[in-house]
Each structure stands twice: as C-alpha cells, then as structure tokens.
Amino acid sequence: MVPAALTTASVSGVAGMLAGLALPPRMRGWAVGALTAGVGVAGGASGVAALGGSRWSARLPGLLPLAGVHLAADALSGLFMAVAGAVVVAVAVYGAGYVAGHGSHGFGSRGAQAVLPLFALSLVLVPAAASVSTFVLLWELMALASLLLVLAEHRGRAAVRGAAVWYAVMTQLGLVLLLAGLMVYAAGAGGETFTALRSGTAAMSPTVRGLVFVLTAVAFTSKAGLVPLHAWLPRAHPEAPSAVSALMSAAMVNLGVYGLVRVGFDLLGGGPVWWWLLVMAMGGVSAVYGILQAAMASDLKRLLAYSTSENMGLVVLGVGAAGLFAHAGNEALAGLALAAALLHVVNHSAFKALLFGAAGSVLRATGVRDLDALGGLRARMPVTAGLFAVGALGAVVLPPGNGFISEWLLLQSMIHGLAVPGVTMAIVLPLAVAVIALSAGLAAAVFVKALGVGFFARPRGEQAAAAKESPPPMLIGMGLLAALCAALALVPGLLGEGLDRAVEAAGYAGTQPVSGGGLRVRLDEVSAVFSPLWVVGALVVALGAVVATVRWAGRHRQRRVRARLWDCGGGAPTARMAYTATSFAEPLQRVFDDVLAPEQDVDVTHARESVYLVEWVKFRNRVPDRIEHRLYRPVLELLAAAGRSARRLAGGSVHVYLGYGFFGLVALLLVLVVGW
C-alpha cells in the first residue's frame, strides 16, 4: 500500500501543479484544491499503513544523478506522513473556498496555485527520504515552495516582502548547517544512505558525532521555530495566506522535530548528557518565551505564530527528556517522554491548523488581523467563532481539549523521572515541570484574550460590524479539523499502538509506553491510567447539575422586573469601554516586565499660546522581540557596515579586479598545498 499511495500522491501533486498553471481562474481553485486533497489522502494513507506496521524501501537510480533517490517508510516516518496528509486534506478543502475571494491575484494566482500541490507533496515525502541527497533535495523543495507561497500576496503589502526576506535567509542558513552536518556524517560513516549512516556511527569519534548532532540540531530547531532561531516565524506566518500559514504551522514545523528524532535517536543512536540538556534548554526557553510573546501580541496570526513556537518548545522538551532518560538507562521513561512528544505533535497539528483556518476566516470577512479592532464576531460569524473555540480549547491544555492528554503524558514522564538518581535529574526535571505548568497557565490567558476580545463584546470597528460568515468550503475544512480535535480528545487511545511503533522505530524497541483501547490511555511502566471520555462525561454531568440547581433555586425567588441599568448618568456603555487585547495583556506585561522589556513613550505637544496648555498627548507602547533586538539587530548592523565598507573595493578598475582574482587564486593554491 505504501508505494502505491506515494505514487498516487506524486501524480496528484504534479497534476495539481499543471492544473494551477493551465486552468482559467474559475476552475483553477477547485481543481487545485481537489488534487491537493488527493495528495493529502494518498500521503495520509501511506503514513497510516507505515504506522500500522508496514515497512517499505526503494531505490530509484534514474531520478537523481550519481546518488539516485532512496525512499523508505517505517512507523516513525509514517506518523509524520499521516499527520501531514490529514492537515493537507482539510486545508485543501478550506483553500478551495479561501481562494474564491482572491480572484486571479495573490493566493489565487497561477504561480501560487501551481506551487501549493508541490508544497503539500514535499510535506508528505520528506519523512520518506532514506538518504542524505534525497532528504536534502526534498527539504529544499519544501523550503522553496513555502517561500514562494509566503510571497503570494507581495504586490498588496510591503510587509510580505520583508517577511519573505527573513524567511529566505533563515531557511537557507538552516540548509547550510544541515548540509554541513550531513556531509560530515556521510564522510565519517562511509556512505550517504540512512542504512550506511546507522552502521557507520559506531566507528565515529565522539567529537565528530557531537559536531554532527549540533549542526543538524540547530538546523532542525530553526525549521521548528525554536528560540533563538524563531525570527522568521512571527513574520512569515502572519503575512502568508492563511491556508499556507496552516500548512506551515501544523505540518512543516513538525518536520524539524522529525529530523531531530531521526538523526538524534535512530541514526546516531543517542548521545551524551550535554546533547539533551542543550535540546531541553532550547525547548524550555522557546515554550516560555513564545507564549509570553503570544500574550503580548494583538495581531491574531502573530499570536498564533508565537503559540507555535511555544508548542514546538514543549515537544522538543519531551524529546530532550527522552534522550536524558535513555542516557540514564531508563528506556521505559525515555519511551514515554518520546511518545508524549510525538502525541503532542499530532494534537498541535490539529488545533493549530483549525486556529489558523479560523483566523483566515476572520481576515477574509473583515480584512483585519488586529484584535483591538475586532469584537462582536460571535453574532456575525457564529460557526467560525465556535470552531475557533474548539481550537482554543485544545491549545489551553484543559479537558476536554485535545492538547491536554499529550501534556499530561509529558508531565507524567517528568514527574516519574524524579525517581531516577542523579544531580542532573534533580535539577533539570523540576525546572521542566515548572516550564510546562507556566506555559499552560499563560496559554489559557492568551486564548481567553483571543476568543474574548476578538469574538465577544461589541464590534470595535466598521469592518467587524459588517462581517459575514465564510463560504461553506472553508467551514467544511475547519469542521474536519474540529472533528479531528474531538476524536483526539475523546479517544486518544486509538493512537496507542501507532505511538508504540513510532517509538520503537526511533530506537526504543520493546518499551511500549502507551497502550489501551479507545476509551482510555494506560501507561504500562508508571502504573497510570487516564480515560478522557469519562472526564468529559463527568464535566457534562457537573455542568448540568449546576444549571439545574440554579434554575431550581430561581423558582423560589421573587418575580423579576426588567429595569434600565443604572449608569451613573454616563449613558450606555460603548465599545471603547470594553477590554482590548492590549489592555487585557497589560497585567502580564507588568509581571514579566524584566523579560519582555517593553518600550513606552509619551509625547506631549503644548499649545502655541502657552506651555501650560496641552494640545494633545500621544502614548506609544510596544513590546518588541527582545531576543531579536539583542541578537539579530547587532549582527545586521555589523553586516550593513561591512557592506558599506566593501564598496571601496569596487572602484571600477578592471586591473584591480584582475589583481583580486590573481591573489585569490594564489591564496587558494597555498591552502591546498599546506592542506595536502
């Protein structure tokens, strides 16, 4: 089934590209949407087959000169293929309705529609790569396709071009590091196929193995959007079309986690403690910093982008904990932590694609991303509001949201890991538990803000007051994702065997950390059982009891009389009196003032007649990305200064240029002679 499904996905992707180039605008969106959905269905089917235990490999020597194309599928790659396929199907249906509002420009243009199926195909094929050359080729196809899609609306907004430049630079720097790390690995192992890499790892020195891990880990965490390599994420996600944002945030960033697990566990076979402490540090910082920035953001899509950084941080925290437990000799806890991380990848993909879809629905209806200018959308867009609430429930890590179960598993692994002896465990694991708890609490505040300010209260702008519900294809696509969120929340045990196989494929055979039927999840090694369906049933019964009690108690009170609310003579409340996203986040900003370093400025303009009379006062409050401000800005300023200085070298003289070439050639020959 795996080769047939991957062949079908490839054919659908190429056909979708041709349809995007050749068909007229009226037919283009539907045809490309259908063929992209075909890519998702076929890719998801191949992933499910691999996750179910099917193993497959193939070599296609004629497709790539010298090296050939090597493909393989096991349970680990199958998990990421299945997740990517499911997201692609829902987003393809959603995108068919989304593109209807763009005509033949922006996301509806020939170029964007032709690239979309290729991007979807690359998301499915990257986990199936089984050699360095194949992996790098598909990785770069994914990067270039996503870059072109980010640029889809560059004619309408100048910010799109700036975001694309950031994304292009960061992704290409990541590619350079990835290519360097895999080249060193292949040279040390004596081959470029994953089979040769596994067999050659034992003969490599610890220094070379550490170098390979650091280079590849930095590249993979950059793609996952982890701090401090996250600078592209809050720029590219808001400026890309919402369907593309959903694919990038719910499928593409997952492949950074896949690469980290594949190289760190499967190929390199684990490593020393410092590897995993580095990974956990990046994950923990990303989780806390990402959700803090999300709490400060008033741009809805920027808020969701920083939330992605937070959730990927939690996933990588679990991956690092798995490596730490494995090094300590406790493979049972290592398997549990890795299973929790992989399950959170699945859950995050479902609710984040839904949230970006709802954000795109709001943007299509209002043309506004600023929460401070929204409000009142629950009455005007009730279906979108309900679907956003489902996604937000998964993101706030509370039952019955689907994000709760995976973070519960992650916490279980950390808490039971405290019994593992060692000073490192005693210091690191309590900090990890604190990070998970803090990020969960802040996530609740973030999505209460997004839902309450954006969808409730009164409209704070003309665009929000005139909003209308999105077309049926967009609602159907979001409905599919909401159904997936509900299934993951109520019956996560259905994934138990698949997660066990994925953990086994990563190198922990026989651990079987998660088991149980659809109604419960059982952790075999730590003696814990969780039944989400019973928890939901208990919540429904408790809520019903509270409502019945309130109604019963109300019968014995005096008759209610409707009267006008006393307003102290100030008149009826207006939308200006309601909380905005900025005012809602202000208490959190004060608490974390030293971390966020907000910038405030008050500009007072006095009247000409007298300095004692004030004409107007302007107040500015901005919370910049502090890491970007402290890390990236000095580097950019240094590069700009070097560029200005380098202009002196280009004087326009041909003789000078020939001299540069001569001395450069001599220097290169000297280096080669010394090195030989």
Order of alpha helices (4+ residues) and beta strands (2+ residues): alpha-alpha-beta-beta-alpha-alpha-alpha-alpha-alpha-alpha-alpha-alpha-alpha-alpha-alpha-alpha-alpha-alpha-alpha-alpha-alpha-alpha-alpha-beta-beta-beta-alpha-alpha-alpha-beta-beta-alpha-alpha
